[in-house]
Amino acid sequence: MHTLRLLRWGRILARHGALRIVETGRNTPAPVRRLCRIARLGTFPPREPDYSRAFQAIGPAAIKLGQALATRPDLVGVEAARNLLFLQDSLPPVPFALIRREIVASFGKPLGELFASVEEQPIGAASVAQVHRAVTAEGRTVAIKVLRPGIREKFARDIETYEWAAAHLEALGGEAKRLRPRAVIANFRRWTLRELDLRREAASASELGEAMHADSGYRVPSIYWDRTCGNVLTLEWIDGVKVSDIEALKAAGHDLPALAKRLVLGFLHQAIDAGFFHADMHQGNLFVEADGTIAAIDFGIMGRIDRRARQWLAEILYGLTTGNYRRVAEIHFEAQYVPGHHSVDEFATALRALGEPMRGKPVSELSVGQMLDGLFAITRDFDMETQPHLLLLQKTMVMVEGLATALHPEINMWDVSGPFVKAWIRDELGPEAMIADRLREDAGTLLRLPELIRRIEDHFPARGGAPVQAPLPEVSLVWERGTSPWLGYVLAALAGGAAAWGMAAAGWLG
């Protein structure tokens, strides 16, 4: 089952040229490279790979996987990651009769008791759900988000195949193991489980709204909890111009440089100050209201960073903006992101080589691709494993940078973020904050002392700065079954089947 599904997906990827980067990658395991060659047998891929269209052609779960892979330039390559950032999460809409039935079944009430009117034509149809405009009995205009019927079952099947493939890839060892594909898929499963429960999305929107209530330039729509459940989400309607519609923003008289700065600071407030951020800040999910307020929608993908990691992140950003590469290197070692057998000084020198060319330049003069390529080259050289808890943050930072640059090409991300980060470090890591933290922590430790003594070995294992990876599902490897331990035999069988499939598709077999 998994093999046939992967072969079918492989053919689609091959037709769009999306396997070329895997086949030619210097770190690609030889068995994977051979299977890529077989998958493209008889296809005529375009000169320029189209990763986004390939993932769209495979289906809804692949669209979400593509968005996850957009955070992994080290895994899929810089160009592929940048292409996948623009993956359009859209599909043909489900007929309204099915949507009506889903709403009625979810609440056990006729549609007329829930809404005075519902527009049958959706305003958006994504891979997981679609959105309709409606009016409540109280006369309030709202947006209704409804899950596609059967979407949970389809995602479950596809994710099982992703886990199976990732386990086999990681078992090959080498670079494939360092990149931790199983952890990537485990993160992906958690993202999708959250997205497929619209109550979780409603809760995320409510939590982010509370965290951002003091920021007058950023708004989260209100949730109508009495019309929200696992399959249906009802929220306040947003009237505004999409942040990507530059001409409409200019026509409305908005200050584009101010909007760009507000967008960057809004993200920093969420990620560093609140530790909870909107991780799907693409151009279709952000609107500008008449007074210049940025309003966000679609809270299915959210990121969370604990306080210690936020402190490290702030110090890293501030160190890069001020050129204190030694401190940035020390933080990587303190967090155990870089193994201790490497030299702090050597790592600091490598960071300097990356950071110095960027300082003092506007984003328009920098190559994001070259920056990311240099960063991941450093992580490879210093055996730094992927940190799954930072993947969403990395993806969102790239998205925010792209949107800010589109609004104001001359924006300098370092100049905008520097004062915010400096102020946060002063407030959170200054003498007063350190004393307050120490008093709070010591008092808590004293209160827990009896329990700590009894359970110290169980509850305080050695751990680094990254969160402990949740247990990964057991996957039975193909070559562990039966009497033959040789991967080559299995790959030969797969290759033979794929070759026959490819020749049949090319018209070589009857």
N, C-alpha and C positions, 0 to 999 in steps of 0.2 A: 504493500500500500504506500508506504513512505517513498520507496524507490520510484514507483511509477509517477507519483505526484512530483517528485523532484525532477525527474526526467522531463515531464511536461513543462514545468516551470523553466528548466534549463533551455528547452527549445525556444520558449518565448524570449528569454533573456538573450539568447544567441541571435535571434532575428533582429533585435534592436542594438546589437553590438555591445551589450552590457557585460558579456563574459570576457571580453578582450583584456580588460584590466586584470582579471583574475588569472587568465592564461599566461599573460606576459609578466606578471609580478615576480620579482626576484625572490620573494619569500614564500611563494605558493608551493605547497607540497607537490611532488611529482605526480602522485595518483590523482590529485584534484586537477592538475594541469591536463592530464590525459583525458579525464572525463569532460573537461571543457571543450577540448578539440572534437570529441565525439559528439557532444551536444550541438555544435554548430555545423556538423556535417550536412551538406545540402542546403544550407541557408545562405542568404546574400545580405550580410549585415551592412548598415550604412557606414560611411567613412567616419562620422562623428558619433560615438555612442550616445544613445538617448535613454538614460537610466530611468528618468521619471516616467516616460511612456511605457517602458517595460514593466515597471512595478504596477502601473495602473492597469495594464492589460492582464496581469496575473489575478488581480482581485483585491477586495477590501483589506484583508489581513496583510497582503504584500504592500499596500499603500502605507499602512501604519508601520510595517517593518522598515520600509524605505525611509520614513521620517526618523525612525530610530537610528538607522545606519548613517543618516546625515550628520550625526554627532560623532562618527568614528572615521575621520580622515585617515587615521593610522591603519584602519582595517580595509576600507574600500578605496582609499586614495583621495587626494585633495579635490581633484576635478569632479570625481563622482559625488563626493560629499556636497560640494557646492551646487551641483545639478539637482541633487535630491532635496536640497533645501527649498526648491521651488516646485516640489511635487504637489500637484493640485489634488487635494482630497475631495474629489467630486465624482459622482456616478449618476446615471440616469435615475430620475426620481421613481419612488414606489407609487403605484396608483393610489389616489386618495381613499378609495374604498377600503384598502388594506390598512391605511393609517387610521381611518375612522374606527375600524374594528379593533385596532390595537389600543386606542384611547379608551373606548367603551369597555373593553375587557379588563384593562388595567384598573379602572375606577369602579366598575360595576354600575355605571350610571349612563343614561343617554347623553349624547354629546350636547344636546340643547340645555341640559341642566348644568353643564360645566362652563360652556361658552355661549355668548349670544350669537356669535358668528365666527366662522373659521374660513380663511381663504383656501380654496382647494389647490391652487397653484403654489408649490413651495417656493420660498425665497432662497433656499439653499438645500442641496442634496449631497451629503458627504458619504463616506464609506460605511460609517457606523449608524448615522441617523440623518433625518432631514427636518427642516424647520419650516413652520407655517405661521403666518401672521393671523392673529385672532383678536377678538374683543370680548372681555368678560361681561357678566351680567351687570356689573357695577359701572360699565362703560370704559374700563381701562384697556388700552391697547397693549397686547403682550405678544411674545414670541413663544411658540410651542415647539419643543424639540422632541422627536419621537424616534425610538430605535427602529431600525429596519427589522421586519419580521424574520426570525430564524438566524439573525446575525451572530448570536452567542454560540450556537452550535457550529457554525462555519468557522468562526475564529478558533474554537477549541480544537477542531480537526487540524487546521493549518499550523497552529502553535505546536501541537504534538510532533508534526513533521519537522518544524524548525529545531525543536529540542533534540530530535533524533539526529539530524544532520550536524548540529553543533557539537554533539557528543562525539561523533565519529571524527569530525575535523580536529577537535582538541586532542583526541587520542593519538593523532599523528605526531604530536610533540612539536618541539622547535618553536618557531615564531607563531604558529597557530595556537600553541598552548599559552604563550605569553599574552596574546591578545584576548584571551578569555572569552571565546565566543559563547560558551554556555552561560556565563554571567550576563552577557549582553541579552541573550534570549530570555533569561530569568527576569531581567529588568523589563524587557518588552512585555512579558506576560503580566507583570504587575501593572504596567501602564494600561494595558488593554482591559484588565479586570476592572480597573477604576473607571475607564471610559464607558464600559458596558453596563455600569450601574449609575443611572442618572441622578440618584439620590446623593452619590458620592460627589458628582460634579456640582450639584446644588450646594452641598456642604462646603466644597472648596471655594466656590464663589462667595459664599457667606463669610468664610474665614478670611479670604483675601480682602473683602470689603471692609471688615473690621480692622485689618492691619493697615489699610490705606486710607482710613477715614480722615486722617489729619492732612492728607495730601490733596489740596483743592484742585490740583491739575490732573488728577487721575481718578476715574470713577468705575465702579463695578455695579452692574444692574441689580435691582432687588429681586429676590426669589419669592414666588407665590407657592408657599409650601402646601397649601390645601389643594393645589392642582399639580403636585409633583409626586412622582413615585419612581420605582426602578426603571420603568420603560418610558416615562414621560417627564419632561422638565418644562415648567412654565416660568418665564422671567420677564422682567420689565422690557418694553420695546425701546430700542436705542435709535434716536433720530440724529444722524450725523453723516459726515463725508468720510469715506474710506481713506485711511492714511496714505494709501498708495495713489490716490487720485490727486496728483500734484496740481493740475490745472484748476480743478474744482476748489481746492484749498486756497489757491491764489485768488480765484474769483470771489470767494467768500471773505477775502481780506485777512486771512490768517497770517501770522508772523511765522514763516517756516523755520528760520533758525531757532526761534524760541520753542517751537514744537519739537524740534530735534533734541534740544537740550532737555526739555520736559520728559521726553520719552526715555532718554538715557538715565536721568535721575530717578524716574519712576521705577525702572528696572533695578537700579542699585538700591533703592529704598526697600524693594521687595526682597532681593537676594541677600543683601548684607545686613540690613536693619531688621527685617522681619524674619528672614530665614525661610520664607515661603513665597514662591514666585510663580507667575503665569509662564508656563514653559512652552506655550504654543503661540508666541507673539509674532505670527506672520501677518502679512499685509491685509488678509481678509478678516482678521479677528480684532482689528483696532480701528476705531472711528474717532473723528474729531467733531465735537459738538459746537454749537454756534458761539459759545463763549470761549472756545479754545481748549476745553477740557478733553482729555483723551479718555475714551470709554472702551473697555475691553469686553469681549464675549468669548464663549467656548472655553470652559475651564476643565475639560476632560484630562488634560495633561498638566500636572503641577509638579514643581520641584520643591524639595525641602532640604535644608542644610542645618546641621546642629550648630550650636553656638561656638564650639571650639573650632570647627571647620570654617565658620564665617570669620573668626579672628585670623586664622591662617590665610584665608582668601584675601581679606582686607590688607594684611601685611604684605602679601605677595604683590597685590596691585599697587600698593603705595611704594614698595621697593622698586618695582619696575618703572614707575613714573619718576622716581627721584634718582634712579641709577644705583640703588643700594643692593647690588646683586649678591653680595655676601650674605645679607640677611635673608634674601629670597631663597638662597641655597640652603641656609641653616634650617629654614622652616620646612623645606622638603625632607630634610633628614629627621627633624623633630617629629614630623607627622608619619615618618617611616614610609613615605612615598618612594624614596630612593633607598636601596639597600645600604646598610652601614659600611660595607667593605669598600665603597667608593670614596673618593676624596671630595670634601666640601669645597675646597679651593678650585679643583678642576671643574666641578659642577657650576660654581659661580662664574668661572671664565667662559664656559659654554653659554650661560645665560647672558653674559655681557655681549658676546658675539651676536646673539639674537636680538637683544634689546636696544643696543646703542643706535643701530640704523633707524629705529622706529621713533625715537624720542624727538619731540619738537616738530614733527611733520603732520600735516593734515591726513586724514584717512584716504583722501583722493590720491595721495602720492605713495601710498603703501599697497603692497600686494598681500592681500589676506592669504592667498594660496601659498605664497612663499613663507609667510610667517608661520602658518600651520605646519608646513612641510619641515621647516627648521625646528619647530617645537617638538614634533614627533621623532625627528632624527635624534634629538637630545635624549628623549625618553628611551629610545632603543639603545643608544650608546651607554646609558646608565642603568639599564635593566629595570626601568620603572614600569611596574605593571599598571594596566588600566584601572582607573578608580571609577567604578560604576556610579557612585553617588555624585560625581562631578560631570557626568555625560550630559545630563539635561541642562546644566548651567552653561556648559560650553556651547551647546547648540543654540540656546537662547541668546547668549552674548553675540554670536555670529548674526543671528536674525536681527537683533536690536541695532547692531552696527550697520547692517545693510539698510534698514529702514531710516536710521538717522542720517546716513550718507545720502540717501535719495532725497530727503527733505532739505539737507544743507550739506552740499559736497565739500565745503571747506571746514566742516566741524573737526575739531581735534578731540578725540575721545579721551586722551590723557588729561588735557586741560579741564574737560568737563567733569571727569570722575575724580581727579586728584583732590580738590577741596572737600568733596563729600567723604571720601575715604579717610582723609586726614582728620576731619572732624569726628568721624565715627571711632577711629582708633583712639583719639584723645578722650572721648567719652567712655569708651568701653575698656580701654587698656591703660588709662591714666592712673595716677596714684590713688585717687578716691575710689575709682571703680575696683582697683585691685584689693584695697582694704575691705570694701563692702563684700566682694566676692569671697575673700578669705574668711570673714566673719560668718557669712552664710554657710559656706562649705564646712567650716570647723564645727559650727553648731549642729548642723545636720549629721556630721560624722559621729559626734558625741551621742546624739540621740539613737543612732543606729549601732552603736558600739557592741552591745551584747549580741545582736544578730550577726554583725560583721565577723565577730570572733568565731561564731559557730559555723559560718558558711563562707568564710573568706576564700577558700580554695576553689569552691564551686562558682562563686559570683564575681571573682576578680582575676580572671585569666589574663595573661599578657596580651595586649592588643595595641595596634598602632593607631594612626590618625584616621584611617579609613574605617567605615562601619564594617562589622563582621558580615561576610557574605551569607545570605540566607541559604539553607540547605537546598541543593539542586536536585531535581528529580532523577531517579535511577533510570538509566537508558541502557538497554541490552545491546552491546555492540555486535555487529554482524559477524565479525571474525572470532567472537567468543563462543558462538554456537557450534554445535556438532563436533566433529572430530578434527577438522582442519583448522589450524590456527593462522593460516596464511592469508593476509589481506589480499595478496595478489590474485588468489583464486576468485575471491569475491569481486574484486574490481574487474577481472576478466569477464565474469558472468554479466556484470552490469554493463561493461563496455560492449559485449556482444549484443545484448538487448538494445542498447542505445544505438548501436550501429545499424541494426535491422530497422529500428524505428526511423532513423535518419534517412536510410536508403528508400524506405517506403514513402516517406514524406517527399523525397526528391523525385519519386517516380521511377526508381531503379529496380524495384521489385514489382512483381505483378499484383 
